[in-house]
Amino acid sequence: MFPQLSQFTDASLLLLRLMVGLVFATSGYSHLKDPEARSKSIGMSKAFTIFLGAAELAGGLGVAAGVLTQIAAFGLILIMLGAIQKKMFVWHTGFWGEKSSGWHYELMLILMNLVILTTNGGRYVVID
């Protein structure tokens, strides 16, 4: 319907990558800033929380900067699948959850990363 909009595809993918990267990098940083408290809130060990934080931070920075974009996006998808599994089968949280804490948020991040994965994040990447 609006073929002229396709000229903005790579810019749109860059904005998507920056947003996804910001979400994951800040989440990873919060895990690493106080892993003791964060591990208690998510019901994981402190060591796993540090690993998770480092993985989120590295994946977020990779996606945002366009460094090994597909590998970073794939790793972030795996992290979100783990979060959905925890919410569904351990915490028994529904799709919307209570007070917007359901797993719809993680599902959106999976789909955003799937777009990044399948497009390699567009033309504006550092390393393919």
N, C-alpha and C positions, 0 to 999 in steps of 0.2 A: 504494500500500500504506500509506503514512504521509502523507496529505495535510496533516496539521498541520505537517509540516516545511517546507512551502512558505513559511511565515511568516518563515523565516530566509534566504530566497534573497538578499535585498539585503545582509544582514550577511555572508553567505558570499562574495558577490561582492566586497564591500569587503575581506575578509581575503585573497582571491585577488589582488586588485589590489595590496594592500600587500606581499604576498610577491613577486609578479612585479616590482613597482617596486623593492623592496630588492635583488633579484638583479641587475637591470640597472643601477641607480644605482651600486652598489658595483663592478660590473664596469667601467662607464664611468669611474668615478673611478680605478680602477687603471690604465686605459689612459692617462688624463691625468696621473697622478702621475709616471710614468716612461715616456713614449712611446718613447724610444729603445730601452730594453730590451724593452718589450712588442712593438714593431714587429718586432724580430728574432725573438721567440718565435713570432709568428704569420705571419711571412714577408710582411709588408706594409711599405709605406713609412711613414716617421715622420708625414708629413702625413696619410696616410689613417688611421693609427692615432689621431691626434688627432681627426679628423673622426668616426671610429667611437666613440671615447670620449665625445665631446660628444653624439652622437646617442643612445647608450645612456643616458647620464646624463639628458638631457632627456626621452627617452621613458619612462625609469623613473620620473622625478619626475612626469611627466604622468599616467601610469597610476595611480600611487599616490595622487596628490592628486585625481584625477578632473578634470583640466584637459585639454580636447580629447582625451578618453579614446580615442575610436575612431581618431583620427589617430595618436596615440601607439602604440596597440596594433598598428596596421597597419605603422608604421615598424619596430617591434620584430620583427614577423613577417618583414619583409624582411631585417633583419639576421641573424636566425636561419637563413633560407633560404640566405643567403650563407655562413654558418658551416658548414651541412650540405654545401653544394657544395664548399667547401674541404676538408672532412674526407673526403668521398667520392671526389672526382675528382683532388685534388692530393695529399693525404696517404694516400689509399687505406685509410681507416679504415672498419671495418665498423660495423654497428649498435651492438654492445656495445664494440667496440674492445679495446684492451689496457688493463688497470688502470682500467676504467670510463671510458675517454676516447673512447668511440664517440659517434655522433650521436643517440643516444636522448635525451640531456639536451636538446639543441636542439629535438628534435621535441616533447618535453613542453612546452617553453616556447612553441612555436608554437601548440599546442593550447590552452594556458592563455590566450594572447593572442587566439586565435580566439573563445573564450568571452567574453572582455572586449569584443572588437570587436562581436560579434553581440548582446550584451546592453547595450551602452554602459556597461558596468561597474556596472549596477544604479542604484538611486535615489540613492545617496549619492555624488554627483559635484558638483563645483563648477560646471563649464561643460559643457553638452551638446555 
